[in-house]
Amino acid sequence: MKYSISEIVYPEGDRQEISHSLYINQIVDINGYPLDLPVKTSKMIAYKVYRKSTEETRNEVITSFFLQQLTVWELEGL
């Protein structure tokens, strides 16, 4: 039996397991949950998913979603 694991990878390299899947160019909060657009305030930490990779080992499939932090100006444009 294979286990499926999804994780987000922050720009600094830290990793956090998440219980859901994401897609490229999706805007997420600091915990990896999708944000409703337009955002209510630009005074928050938000990321954009810019890359997805899948690594398969003998017992598990790890899907990594790499994040890029958005600037205040990018958030105001959403």
mmCIF file of the N, C-alpha and C atoms, coordinates in Angstrom:
data_MODEL
# 
_entry.id   MODEL 
# 
loop_
_atom_site.group_PDB 
_atom_site.id 
_atom_site.type_symbol 
_atom_site.label_atom_id 
_atom_site.label_alt_id 
_atom_site.label_comp_id 
_atom_site.label_asym_id 
_atom_site.label_entity_id 
_atom_site.label_seq_id 
_atom_site.pdbx_PDB_ins_code 
_atom_site.Cartn_x 
_atom_site.Cartn_y 
_atom_site.Cartn_z 
_atom_site.occupancy 
_atom_site.B_iso_or_equiv 
_atom_site.pdbx_formal_charge 
_atom_site.auth_seq_id 
_atom_site.auth_comp_id 
_atom_site.auth_asym_id 
_atom_site.auth_atom_id 
_atom_site.pdbx_PDB_model_num 
ATOM 1   N N  . MET A 1 1  ? 0.840   -1.175 0.000   1.00 0.00 ? 1  MET A N  1 
ATOM 2   C CA . MET A 1 1  ? 0.000   0.000  0.000   1.00 0.00 ? 1  MET A CA 1 
ATOM 3   C C  . MET A 1 1  ? 0.885   1.238  0.000   1.00 0.00 ? 1  MET A C  1 
ATOM 4   N N  . LYS A 1 2  ? 0.533   2.193  -0.850  1.00 0.00 ? 2  LYS A N  1 
ATOM 5   C CA . LYS A 1 2  ? 1.289   3.442  -0.932  1.00 0.00 ? 2  LYS A CA 1 
ATOM 6   C C  . LYS A 1 2  ? 0.529   4.551  -0.222  1.00 0.00 ? 2  LYS A C  1 
ATOM 7   N N  . TYR A 1 3  ? 1.272   5.395  0.459   1.00 0.00 ? 3  TYR A N  1 
ATOM 8   C CA . TYR A 1 3  ? 0.714   6.544  1.142   1.00 0.00 ? 3  TYR A CA 1 
ATOM 9   C C  . TYR A 1 3  ? 0.953   7.783  0.295   1.00 0.00 ? 3  TYR A C  1 
ATOM 10  N N  . SER A 1 4  ? -0.048  8.637  0.212   1.00 0.00 ? 4  SER A N  1 
ATOM 11  C CA . SER A 1 4  ? 0.074   9.902  -0.511  1.00 0.00 ? 4  SER A CA 1 
ATOM 12  C C  . SER A 1 4  ? 0.237   11.026 0.500   1.00 0.00 ? 4  SER A C  1 
ATOM 13  N N  . ILE A 1 5  ? 1.269   11.822 0.296   1.00 0.00 ? 5  ILE A N  1 
ATOM 14  C CA . ILE A 1 5  ? 1.554   12.947 1.178   1.00 0.00 ? 5  ILE A CA 1 
ATOM 15  C C  . ILE A 1 5  ? 1.647   14.203 0.330   1.00 0.00 ? 5  ILE A C  1 
ATOM 16  N N  . SER A 1 6  ? 0.966   15.256 0.756   1.00 0.00 ? 6  SER A N  1 
ATOM 17  C CA . SER A 1 6  ? 1.082   16.561 0.110   1.00 0.00 ? 6  SER A CA 1 
ATOM 18  C C  . SER A 1 6  ? 1.773   17.494 1.084   1.00 0.00 ? 6  SER A C  1 
ATOM 19  N N  . GLU A 1 7  ? 2.653   18.338 0.554   1.00 0.00 ? 7  GLU A N  1 
ATOM 20  C CA . GLU A 1 7  ? 3.359   19.290 1.412   1.00 0.00 ? 7  GLU A CA 1 
ATOM 21  C C  . GLU A 1 7  ? 3.593   20.583 0.659   1.00 0.00 ? 7  GLU A C  1 
ATOM 22  N N  . ILE A 1 8  ? 3.725   21.654 1.431   1.00 0.00 ? 8  ILE A N  1 
ATOM 23  C CA . ILE A 1 8  ? 4.113   22.935 0.846   1.00 0.00 ? 8  ILE A CA 1 
ATOM 24  C C  . ILE A 1 8  ? 5.558   23.192 1.236   1.00 0.00 ? 8  ILE A C  1 
ATOM 25  N N  . VAL A 1 9  ? 6.280   23.854 0.340   1.00 0.00 ? 9  VAL A N  1 
ATOM 26  C CA . VAL A 1 9  ? 7.681   24.174 0.568   1.00 0.00 ? 9  VAL A CA 1 
ATOM 27  C C  . VAL A 1 9  ? 7.801   25.693 0.508   1.00 0.00 ? 9  VAL A C  1 
ATOM 28  N N  . TYR A 1 10 ? 8.140   26.285 1.641   1.00 0.00 ? 10 TYR A N  1 
ATOM 29  C CA . TYR A 1 10 ? 8.290   27.738 1.732   1.00 0.00 ? 10 TYR A CA 1 
ATOM 30  C C  . TYR A 1 10 ? 9.572   28.188 1.028   1.00 0.00 ? 10 TYR A C  1 
ATOM 31  N N  . PRO A 1 11 ? 9.671   29.475 0.688   1.00 0.00 ? 11 PRO A N  1 
ATOM 32  C CA . PRO A 1 11 ? 10.873  29.969 -0.005  1.00 0.00 ? 11 PRO A CA 1 
ATOM 33  C C  . PRO A 1 11 ? 12.168  29.705 0.765   1.00 0.00 ? 11 PRO A C  1 
ATOM 34  N N  . GLU A 1 12 ? 12.096  29.643 2.091   1.00 0.00 ? 12 GLU A N  1 
ATOM 35  C CA . GLU A 1 12 ? 13.299  29.408 2.904   1.00 0.00 ? 12 GLU A CA 1 
ATOM 36  C C  . GLU A 1 12 ? 13.695  27.940 2.918   1.00 0.00 ? 12 GLU A C  1 
ATOM 37  N N  . GLY A 1 13 ? 12.821  27.061 2.414   1.00 0.00 ? 13 GLY A N  1 
ATOM 38  C CA . GLY A 1 13 ? 13.108  25.643 2.375   1.00 0.00 ? 13 GLY A CA 1 
ATOM 39  C C  . GLY A 1 13 ? 12.364  24.823 3.420   1.00 0.00 ? 13 GLY A C  1 
ATOM 40  N N  . ASP A 1 14 ? 11.686  25.485 4.349   1.00 0.00 ? 14 ASP A N  1 
ATOM 41  C CA . ASP A 1 14 ? 10.897  24.757 5.343   1.00 0.00 ? 14 ASP A CA 1 
ATOM 42  C C  . ASP A 1 14 ? 9.744   24.051 4.648   1.00 0.00 ? 14 ASP A C  1 
ATOM 43  N N  . ARG A 1 15 ? 9.342   22.916 5.215   1.00 0.00 ? 15 ARG A N  1 
ATOM 44  C CA . ARG A 1 15 ? 8.262   22.118 4.637   1.00 0.00 ? 15 ARG A CA 1 
ATOM 45  C C  . ARG A 1 15 ? 7.159   21.908 5.664   1.00 0.00 ? 15 ARG A C  1 
ATOM 46  N N  . GLN A 1 16 ? 5.916   21.873 5.178   1.00 0.00 ? 16 GLN A N  1 
ATOM 47  C CA . GLN A 1 16 ? 4.769   21.633 6.051   1.00 0.00 ? 16 GLN A CA 1 
ATOM 48  C C  . GLN A 1 16 ? 3.792   20.725 5.313   1.00 0.00 ? 16 GLN A C  1 
ATOM 49  N N  . GLU A 1 17 ? 3.382   19.666 5.977   1.00 0.00 ? 17 GLU A N  1 
ATOM 50  C CA . GLU A 1 17 ? 2.422   18.749 5.382   1.00 0.00 ? 17 GLU A CA 1 
ATOM 51  C C  . GLU A 1 17 ? 1.036   19.388 5.369   1.00 0.00 ? 17 GLU A C  1 
ATOM 52  N N  . ILE A 1 18 ? 0.303   19.192 4.280   1.00 0.00 ? 18 ILE A N  1 
ATOM 53  C CA . ILE A 1 18 ? -1.055  19.707 4.168   1.00 0.00 ? 18 ILE A CA 1 
ATOM 54  C C  . ILE A 1 18 ? -1.985  18.556 3.804   1.00 0.00 ? 18 ILE A C  1 
ATOM 55  N N  . SER A 1 19 ? -3.265  18.772 4.034   1.00 0.00 ? 19 SER A N  1 
ATOM 56  C CA . SER A 1 19 ? -4.235  17.689 3.820   1.00 0.00 ? 19 SER A CA 1 
ATOM 57  C C  . SER A 1 19 ? -5.006  17.830 2.511   1.00 0.00 ? 19 SER A C  1 
ATOM 58  N N  . HIS A 1 20 ? -4.583  18.725 1.659   1.00 0.00 ? 20 HIS A N  1 
ATOM 59  C CA . HIS A 1 20 ? -5.300  18.968 0.411   1.00 0.00 ? 20 HIS A CA 1 
ATOM 60  C C  . HIS A 1 20 ? -4.299  19.186 -0.720  1.00 0.00 ? 20 HIS A C  1 
ATOM 61  N N  . SER A 1 21 ? -4.806  19.245 -1.930  1.00 0.00 ? 21 SER A N  1 
ATOM 62  C CA . SER A 1 21 ? -3.970  19.464 -3.097  1.00 0.00 ? 21 SER A CA 1 
ATOM 63  C C  . SER A 1 21 ? -4.102  20.911 -3.571  1.00 0.00 ? 21 SER A C  1 
ATOM 64  N N  . LEU A 1 22 ? -3.083  21.403 -4.226  1.00 0.00 ? 22 LEU A N  1 
ATOM 65  C CA . LEU A 1 22 ? -3.081  22.768 -4.757  1.00 0.00 ? 22 LEU A CA 1 
ATOM 66  C C  . LEU A 1 22 ? -2.777  22.705 -6.255  1.00 0.00 ? 22 LEU A C  1 
ATOM 67  N N  . TYR A 1 23 ? -2.828  23.835 -6.916  1.00 0.00 ? 23 TYR A N  1 
ATOM 68  C CA . TYR A 1 23 ? -2.470  23.876 -8.324  1.00 0.00 ? 23 TYR A CA 1 
ATOM 69  C C  . TYR A 1 23 ? -1.592  25.092 -8.592  1.00 0.00 ? 23 TYR A C  1 
ATOM 70  N N  . ILE A 1 24 ? -0.912  25.081 -9.712  1.00 0.00 ? 24 ILE A N  1 
ATOM 71  C CA . ILE A 1 24 ? 0.019   26.144 -10.083 1.00 0.00 ? 24 ILE A CA 1 
ATOM 72  C C  . ILE A 1 24 ? -0.731  27.476 -10.194 1.00 0.00 ? 24 ILE A C  1 
ATOM 73  N N  . ASN A 1 25 ? -0.097  28.558 -9.723  1.00 0.00 ? 25 ASN A N  1 
ATOM 74  C CA . ASN A 1 25 ? -0.604  29.933 -9.718  1.00 0.00 ? 25 ASN A CA 1 
ATOM 75  C C  . ASN A 1 25 ? -1.738  30.159 -8.725  1.00 0.00 ? 25 ASN A C  1 
ATOM 76  N N  . GLN A 1 26 ? -2.016  29.198 -7.868  1.00 0.00 ? 26 GLN A N  1 
ATOM 77  C CA . GLN A 1 26 ? -3.033  29.395 -6.834  1.00 0.00 ? 26 GLN A CA 1 
ATOM 78  C C  . GLN A 1 26 ? -2.448  30.256 -5.722  1.00 0.00 ? 26 GLN A C  1 
ATOM 79  N N  . ILE A 1 27 ? -3.250  31.167 -5.184  1.00 0.00 ? 27 ILE A N  1 
ATOM 80  C CA . ILE A 1 27 ? -2.837  32.043 -4.092  1.00 0.00 ? 27 ILE A CA 1 
ATOM 81  C C  . ILE A 1 27 ? -3.286  31.405 -2.785  1.00 0.00 ? 27 ILE A C  1 
ATOM 82  N N  . VAL A 1 28 ? -2.336  31.247 -1.848  1.00 0.00 ? 28 VAL A N  1 
ATOM 83  C CA . VAL A 1 28 ? -2.628  30.583 -0.584  1.00 0.00 ? 28 VAL A CA 1 
ATOM 84  C C  . VAL A 1 28 ? -2.141  31.427 0.586   1.00 0.00 ? 28 VAL A C  1 
ATOM 85  N N  . ASP A 1 29 ? -2.701  31.133 1.779   1.00 0.00 ? 29 ASP A N  1 
ATOM 86  C CA . ASP A 1 29 ? -2.245  31.824 2.976   1.00 0.00 ? 29 ASP A CA 1 
ATOM 87  C C  . ASP A 1 29 ? -1.013  31.120 3.535   1.00 0.00 ? 29 ASP A C  1 
ATOM 88  N N  . ILE A 1 30 ? -0.573  31.553 4.697   1.00 0.00 ? 30 ILE A N  1 
ATOM 89  C CA . ILE A 1 30 ? 0.659   31.041 5.286   1.00 0.00 ? 30 ILE A CA 1 
ATOM 90  C C  . ILE A 1 30 ? 0.578   29.557 5.641   1.00 0.00 ? 30 ILE A C  1 
ATOM 91  N N  . ASN A 1 31 ? -0.632  29.033 5.801   1.00 0.00 ? 31 ASN A N  1 
ATOM 92  C CA . ASN A 1 31 ? -0.812  27.621 6.126   1.00 0.00 ? 31 ASN A CA 1 
ATOM 93  C C  . ASN A 1 31 ? -1.125  26.755 4.902   1.00 0.00 ? 31 ASN A C  1 
ATOM 94  N N  . GLY A 1 32 ? -1.143  27.365 3.725   1.00 0.00 ? 32 GLY A N  1 
ATOM 95  C CA . GLY A 1 32 ? -1.370  26.605 2.502   1.00 0.00 ? 32 GLY A CA 1 
ATOM 96  C C  . GLY A 1 32 ? -2.819  26.473 2.091   1.00 0.00 ? 32 GLY A C  1 
ATOM 97  N N  . TYR A 1 33 ? -3.717  27.223 2.735   1.00 0.00 ? 33 TYR A N  1 
ATOM 98  C CA . TYR A 1 33 ? -5.132  27.175 2.350   1.00 0.00 ? 33 TYR A CA 1 
ATOM 99  C C  . TYR A 1 33 ? -5.416  28.225 1.283   1.00 0.00 ? 33 TYR A C  1 
ATOM 100 N N  . PRO A 1 34 ? -6.170  27.890 0.250   1.00 0.00 ? 34 PRO A N  1 
ATOM 101 C CA . PRO A 1 34 ? -6.474  28.837 -0.822  1.00 0.00 ? 34 PRO A CA 1 
ATOM 102 C C  . PRO A 1 34 ? -7.201  30.075 -0.299  1.00 0.00 ? 34 PRO A C  1 
ATOM 103 N N  . LEU A 1 35 ? -6.830  31.224 -0.852  1.00 0.00 ? 35 LEU A N  1 
ATOM 104 C CA . LEU A 1 35 ? -7.470  32.492 -0.482  1.00 0.00 ? 35 LEU A CA 1 
ATOM 105 C C  . LEU A 1 35 ? -8.572  32.818 -1.473  1.00 0.00 ? 35 LEU A C  1 
ATOM 106 N N  . ASP A 1 36 ? -9.637  33.416 -0.966  1.00 0.00 ? 36 ASP A N  1 
ATOM 107 C CA . ASP A 1 36 ? -10.698 33.914 -1.834  1.00 0.00 ? 36 ASP A CA 1 
ATOM 108 C C  . ASP A 1 36 ? -10.247 35.241 -2.424  1.00 0.00 ? 36 ASP A C  1 
ATOM 109 N N  . LEU A 1 37 ? -10.423 35.379 -3.729  1.00 0.00 ? 37 LEU A N  1 
ATOM 110 C CA . LEU A 1 37 ? -10.033 36.619 -4.402  1.00 0.00 ? 37 LEU A CA 1 
ATOM 111 C C  . LEU A 1 37 ? -11.274 37.433 -4.713  1.00 0.00 ? 37 LEU A C  1 
ATOM 112 N N  . PRO A 1 38 ? -11.218 38.745 -4.616  1.00 0.00 ? 38 PRO A N  1 
ATOM 113 C CA . PRO A 1 38 ? -10.073 39.557 -4.222  1.00 0.00 ? 38 PRO A CA 1 
ATOM 114 C C  . PRO A 1 38 ? -9.832  39.478 -2.711  1.00 0.00 ? 38 PRO A C  1 
ATOM 115 N N  . VAL A 1 39 ? -8.574  39.659 -2.328  1.00 0.00 ? 39 VAL A N  1 
ATOM 116 C CA . VAL A 1 39 ? -8.230  39.590 -0.909  1.00 0.00 ? 39 VAL A CA 1 
ATOM 117 C C  . VAL A 1 39 ? -8.775  40.829 -0.198  1.00 0.00 ? 39 VAL A C  1 
ATOM 118 N N  . LYS A 1 40 ? -9.120  40.660 1.069   1.00 0.00 ? 40 LYS A N  1 
ATOM 119 C CA . LYS A 1 40 ? -9.734  41.752 1.828   1.00 0.00 ? 40 LYS A CA 1 
ATOM 120 C C  . LYS A 1 40 ? -8.733  42.810 2.244   1.00 0.00 ? 40 LYS A C  1 
ATOM 121 N N  . THR A 1 41 ? -7.485  42.407 2.457   1.00 0.00 ? 41 THR A N  1 
ATOM 122 C CA . THR A 1 41 ? -6.450  43.343 2.868   1.00 0.00 ? 41 THR A CA 1 
ATOM 123 C C  . THR A 1 41 ? -5.110  42.906 2.284   1.00 0.00 ? 41 THR A C  1 
ATOM 124 N N  . SER A 1 42 ? -4.245  43.875 2.079   1.00 0.00 ? 42 SER A N  1 
ATOM 125 C CA . SER A 1 42 ? -2.905  43.540 1.588   1.00 0.00 ? 42 SER A CA 1 
ATOM 126 C C  . SER A 1 42 ? -1.928  43.373 2.744   1.00 0.00 ? 42 SER A C  1 
ATOM 127 N N  . LYS A 1 43 ? -2.432  43.464 3.972   1.00 0.00 ? 43 LYS A N  1 
ATOM 128 C CA . LYS A 1 43 ? -1.588  43.325 5.157   1.00 0.00 ? 43 LYS A CA 1 
ATOM 129 C C  . LYS A 1 43 ? -1.639  41.890 5.666   1.00 0.00 ? 43 LYS A C  1 
ATOM 130 N N  . MET A 1 44 ? -1.215  40.986 4.819   1.00 0.00 ? 44 MET A N  1 
ATOM 131 C CA . MET A 1 44 ? -1.191  39.576 5.175   1.00 0.00 ? 44 MET A CA 1 
ATOM 132 C C  . MET A 1 44 ? -0.036  38.918 4.445   1.00 0.00 ? 44 MET A C  1 
ATOM 133 N N  . ILE A 1 45 ? 0.339   37.755 4.914   1.00 0.00 ? 45 ILE A N  1 
ATOM 134 C CA . ILE A 1 45 ? 1.367   36.983 4.225   1.00 0.00 ? 45 ILE A CA 1 
ATOM 135 C C  . ILE A 1 45 ? 0.653   36.017 3.286   1.00 0.00 ? 45 ILE A C  1 
ATOM 136 N N  . ALA A 1 46 ? 0.973   36.123 2.020   1.00 0.00 ? 46 ALA A N  1 
ATOM 137 C CA . ALA A 1 46 ? 0.342   35.260 1.014   1.00 0.00 ? 46 ALA A CA 1 
ATOM 138 C C  . ALA A 1 46 ? 1.414   34.743 0.061   1.00 0.00 ? 46 ALA A C  1 
ATOM 139 N N  . TYR A 1 47 ? 1.144   33.591 -0.475  1.00 0.00 ? 47 TYR A N  1 
ATOM 140 C CA . TYR A 1 47 ? 2.083   32.940 -1.381  1.00 0.00 ? 47 TYR A CA 1 
ATOM 141 C C  . TYR A 1 47 ? 1.371   32.516 -2.654  1.00 0.00 ? 47 TYR A C  1 
ATOM 142 N N  . LYS A 1 48 ? 2.168   32.361 -3.707  1.00 0.00 ? 48 LYS A N  1 
ATOM 143 C CA . LYS A 1 48 ? 1.667   31.820 -4.966  1.00 0.00 ? 48 LYS A CA 1 
ATOM 144 C C  . LYS A 1 48 ? 2.392   30.503 -5.211  1.00 0.00 ? 48 LYS A C  1 
ATOM 145 N N  . VAL A 1 49 ? 1.648   29.482 -5.613  1.00 0.00 ? 49 VAL A N  1 
ATOM 146 C CA . VAL A 1 49 ? 2.246   28.192 -5.944  1.00 0.00 ? 49 VAL A CA 1 
ATOM 147 C C  . VAL A 1 49 ? 2.883   28.330 -7.322  1.00 0.00 ? 49 VAL A C  1 
ATOM 148 N N  . TYR A 1 50 ? 4.196   28.151 -7.398  1.00 0.00 ? 50 TYR A N  1 
ATOM 149 C CA . TYR A 1 50 ? 4.856   28.340 -8.682  1.00 0.00 ? 50 TYR A CA 1 
ATOM 150 C C  . TYR A 1 50 ? 5.425   27.043 -9.272  1.00 0.00 ? 50 TYR A C  1 
ATOM 151 N N  . ARG A 1 51 ? 5.457   25.987 -8.462  1.00 0.00 ? 51 ARG A N  1 
ATOM 152 C CA . ARG A 1 51 ? 6.009   24.734 -8.968  1.00 0.00 ? 51 ARG A CA 1 
ATOM 153 C C  . ARG A 1 51 ? 5.437   23.552 -8.201  1.00 0.00 ? 51 ARG A C  1 
ATOM 154 N N  . LYS A 1 52 ? 5.303   22.450 -8.884  1.00 0.00 ? 52 LYS A N  1 
ATOM 155 C CA . LYS A 1 52 ? 4.806   21.224 -8.265  1.00 0.00 ? 52 LYS A CA 1 
ATOM 156 C C  . LYS A 1 52 ? 5.732   20.091 -8.668  1.00 0.00 ? 52 LYS A C  1 
ATOM 157 N N  . SER A 1 53 ? 6.107   19.265 -7.696  1.00 0.00 ? 53 SER A N  1 
ATOM 158 C CA . SER A 1 53 ? 6.916   18.102 -8.028  1.00 0.00 ? 53 SER A CA 1 
ATOM 159 C C  . SER A 1 53 ? 6.388   16.891 -7.273  1.00 0.00 ? 53 SER A C  1 
ATOM 160 N N  . THR A 1 54 ? 6.603   15.733 -7.857  1.00 0.00 ? 54 THR A N  1 
ATOM 161 C CA . THR A 1 54 ? 6.152   14.492 -7.248  1.00 0.00 ? 54 THR A CA 1 
ATOM 162 C C  . THR A 1 54 ? 7.330   13.540 -7.158  1.00 0.00 ? 54 THR A C  1 
ATOM 163 N N  . GLU A 1 55 ? 7.516   13.003 -5.960  1.00 0.00 ? 55 GLU A N  1 
ATOM 164 C CA . GLU A 1 55 ? 8.583   12.038 -5.722  1.00 0.00 ? 55 GLU A CA 1 
ATOM 165 C C  . GLU A 1 55 ? 7.946   10.736 -5.256  1.00 0.00 ? 55 GLU A C  1 
ATOM 166 N N  . GLU A 1 56 ? 8.301   9.667  -5.903  1.00 0.00 ? 56 GLU A N  1 
ATOM 167 C CA . GLU A 1 56 ? 7.715   8.382  -5.561  1.00 0.00 ? 56 GLU A CA 1 
ATOM 168 C C  . GLU A 1 56 ? 8.790   7.462  -5.005  1.00 0.00 ? 56 GLU A C  1 
ATOM 169 N N  . THR A 1 57 ? 8.533   6.944  -3.817  1.00 0.00 ? 57 THR A N  1 
ATOM 170 C CA . THR A 1 57 ? 9.424   5.959  -3.211  1.00 0.00 ? 57 THR A CA 1 
ATOM 171 C C  . THR A 1 57 ? 8.673   4.636  -3.145  1.00 0.00 ? 57 THR A C  1 
ATOM 172 N N  . ARG A 1 58 ? 9.251   3.704  -2.463  1.00 0.00 ? 58 ARG A N  1 
ATOM 173 C CA . ARG A 1 58 ? 8.652   2.379  -2.407  1.00 0.00 ? 58 ARG A CA 1 
ATOM 174 C C  . ARG A 1 58 ? 7.283   2.375  -1.722  1.00 0.00 ? 58 ARG A C  1 
ATOM 175 N N  . ASN A 1 59 ? 7.127   3.177  -0.658  1.00 0.00 ? 59 ASN A N  1 
ATOM 176 C CA . ASN A 1 59 ? 5.901   3.147  0.131   1.00 0.00 ? 59 ASN A CA 1 
ATOM 177 C C  . ASN A 1 59 ? 5.071   4.418  0.076   1.00 0.00 ? 59 ASN A C  1 
ATOM 178 N N  . GLU A 1 60 ? 5.565   5.467  -0.560  1.00 0.00 ? 60 GLU A N  1 
ATOM 179 C CA . GLU A 1 60 ? 4.822   6.724  -0.528  1.00 0.00 ? 60 GLU A CA 1 
ATOM 180 C C  . GLU A 1 60 ? 5.034   7.553  -1.779  1.00 0.00 ? 60 GLU A C  1 
ATOM 181 N N  . VAL A 1 61 ? 4.065   8.403  -2.010  1.00 0.00 ? 61 VAL A N  1 
ATOM 182 C CA . VAL A 1 61 ? 4.137   9.382  -3.087  1.00 0.00 ? 61 VAL A CA 1 
ATOM 183 C C  . VAL A 1 61 ? 4.054   10.751 -2.424  1.00 0.00 ? 61 VAL A C  1 
ATOM 184 N N  . ILE A 1 62 ? 5.114   11.544 -2.576  1.00 0.00 ? 62 ILE A N  1 
ATOM 185 C CA . ILE A 1 62 ? 5.156   12.863 -1.956  1.00 0.00 ? 62 ILE A CA 1 
ATOM 186 C C  . ILE A 1 62 ? 4.994   13.914 -3.040  1.00 0.00 ? 62 ILE A C  1 
ATOM 187 N N  . THR A 1 63 ? 3.921   14.716 -2.930  1.00 0.00 ? 63 THR A N  1 
ATOM 188 C CA . THR A 1 63 ? 3.680   15.815 -3.853  1.00 0.00 ? 63 THR A CA 1 
ATOM 189 C C  . THR A 1 63 ? 4.039   17.105 -3.132  1.00 0.00 ? 63 THR A C  1 
ATOM 190 N N  . SER A 1 64 ? 5.015   17.835 -3.689  1.00 0.00 ? 64 SER A N  1 
ATOM 191 C CA . SER A 1 64 ? 5.484   19.079 -3.086  1.00 0.00 ? 64 SER A CA 1 
ATOM 192 C C  . SER A 1 64 ? 5.017   20.264 -3.916  1.00 0.00 ? 64 SER A C  1 
ATOM 193 N N  . PHE A 1 65 ? 4.468   21.254 -3.228  1.00 0.00 ? 65 PHE A N  1 
ATOM 194 C CA . PHE A 1 65 ? 4.028   22.495 -3.865  1.00 0.00 ? 65 PHE A CA 1 
ATOM 195 C C  . PHE A 1 65 ? 4.953   23.608 -3.374  1.00 0.00 ? 65 PHE A C  1 
ATOM 196 N N  . PHE A 1 66 ? 5.707   24.196 -4.286  1.00 0.00 ? 66 PHE A N  1 
ATOM 197 C CA . PHE A 1 66 ? 6.681   25.214 -3.937  1.00 0.00 ? 66 PHE A CA 1 
ATOM 198 C C  . PHE A 1 66 ? 6.025   26.591 -3.978  1.00 0.00 ? 66 PHE A C  1 
ATOM 199 N N  . LEU A 1 67 ? 6.287   27.395 -2.942  1.00 0.00 ? 67 LEU A N  1 
ATOM 200 C CA . LEU A 1 67 ? 5.630   28.682 -2.777  1.00 0.00 ? 67 LEU A CA 1 
ATOM 201 C C  . LEU A 1 67 ? 6.580   29.839 -3.025  1.00 0.00 ? 67 LEU A C  1 
ATOM 202 N N  . GLN A 1 68 ? 6.017   30.925 -3.527  1.00 0.00 ? 68 GLN A N  1 
ATOM 203 C CA . GLN A 1 68 ? 6.737   32.173 -3.735  1.00 0.00 ? 68 GLN A CA 1 
ATOM 204 C C  . GLN A 1 68 ? 5.944   33.254 -3.020  1.00 0.00 ? 68 GLN A C  1 
ATOM 205 N N  . GLN A 1 69 ? 6.598   33.997 -2.128  1.00 0.00 ? 69 GLN A N  1 
ATOM 206 C CA . GLN A 1 69 ? 5.874   35.017 -1.366  1.00 0.00 ? 69 GLN A CA 1 
ATOM 207 C C  . GLN A 1 69 ? 5.515   36.198 -2.250  1.00 0.00 ? 69 GLN A C  1 
ATOM 208 N N  . LEU A 1 70 ? 4.287   36.680 -2.080  1.00 0.00 ? 70 LEU A N  1 
ATOM 209 C CA . LEU A 1 70 ? 3.811   37.828 -2.848  1.00 0.00 ? 70 LEU A CA 1 
ATOM 210 C C  . LEU A 1 70 ? 4.143   39.126 -2.121  1.00 0.00 ? 70 LEU A C  1 
ATOM 211 N N  . THR A 1 71 ? 4.395   40.173 -2.886  1.00 0.00 ? 71 THR A N  1 
ATOM 212 C CA . THR A 1 71 ? 4.659   41.485 -2.299  1.00 0.00 ? 71 THR A CA 1 
ATOM 213 C C  . THR A 1 71 ? 3.321   42.199 -2.039  1.00 0.00 ? 71 THR A C  1 
ATOM 214 N N  . VAL A 1 72 ? 3.385   43.309 -1.331  1.00 0.00 ? 72 VAL A N  1 
ATOM 215 C CA . VAL A 1 72 ? 2.193   44.106 -1.043  1.00 0.00 ? 72 VAL A CA 1 
ATOM 216 C C  . VAL A 1 72 ? 1.556   44.574 -2.349  1.00 0.00 ? 72 VAL A C  1 
ATOM 217 N N  . TRP A 1 73 ? 2.371   44.966 -3.305  1.00 0.00 ? 73 TRP A N  1 
ATOM 218 C CA . TRP A 1 73 ? 1.846   45.471 -4.577  1.00 0.00 ? 73 TRP A CA 1 
ATOM 219 C C  . TRP A 1 73 ? 1.159   44.372 -5.367  1.00 0.00 ? 73 TRP A C  1 
ATOM 220 N N  . GLU A 1 74 ? 1.679   43.179 -5.307  1.00 0.00 ? 74 GLU A N  1 
ATOM 221 C CA . GLU A 1 74 ? 1.036   42.063 -5.989  1.00 0.00 ? 74 GLU A CA 1 
ATOM 222 C C  . GLU A 1 74 ? -0.295  41.729 -5.325  1.00 0.00 ? 74 GLU A C  1 
ATOM 223 N N  . LEU A 1 75 ? -0.355  41.782 -3.994  1.00 0.00 ? 75 LEU A N  1 
ATOM 224 C CA . LEU A 1 75 ? -1.604  41.522 -3.282  1.00 0.00 ? 75 LEU A CA 1 
ATOM 225 C C  . LEU A 1 75 ? -2.656  42.582 -3.585  1.00 0.00 ? 75 LEU A C  1 
ATOM 226 N N  . GLU A 1 76 ? -2.243  43.841 -3.658  1.00 0.00 ? 76 GLU A N  1 
ATOM 227 C CA . GLU A 1 76 ? -3.194  44.922 -3.959  1.00 0.00 ? 76 GLU A CA 1 
ATOM 228 C C  . GLU A 1 76 ? -3.753  44.774 -5.360  1.00 0.00 ? 76 GLU A C  1 
ATOM 229 N N  . GLY A 1 77 ? -3.014  44.137 -6.264  1.00 0.00 ? 77 GLY A N  1 
ATOM 230 C CA . GLY A 1 77 ? -3.466  43.959 -7.642  1.00 0.00 ? 77 GLY A CA 1 
ATOM 231 C C  . GLY A 1 77 ? -4.440  42.799 -7.807  1.00 0.00 ? 77 GLY A C  1 
ATOM 232 N N  . LEU A 1 78 ? -4.644  42.024 -6.756  1.00 0.00 ? 78 LEU A N  1 
ATOM 233 C CA . LEU A 1 78 ? -5.531  40.857 -6.872  1.00 0.00 ? 78 LEU A CA 1 
ATOM 234 C C  . LEU A 1 78 ? -6.978  41.235 -6.640  1.00 0.00 ? 78 LEU A C  1 
# 
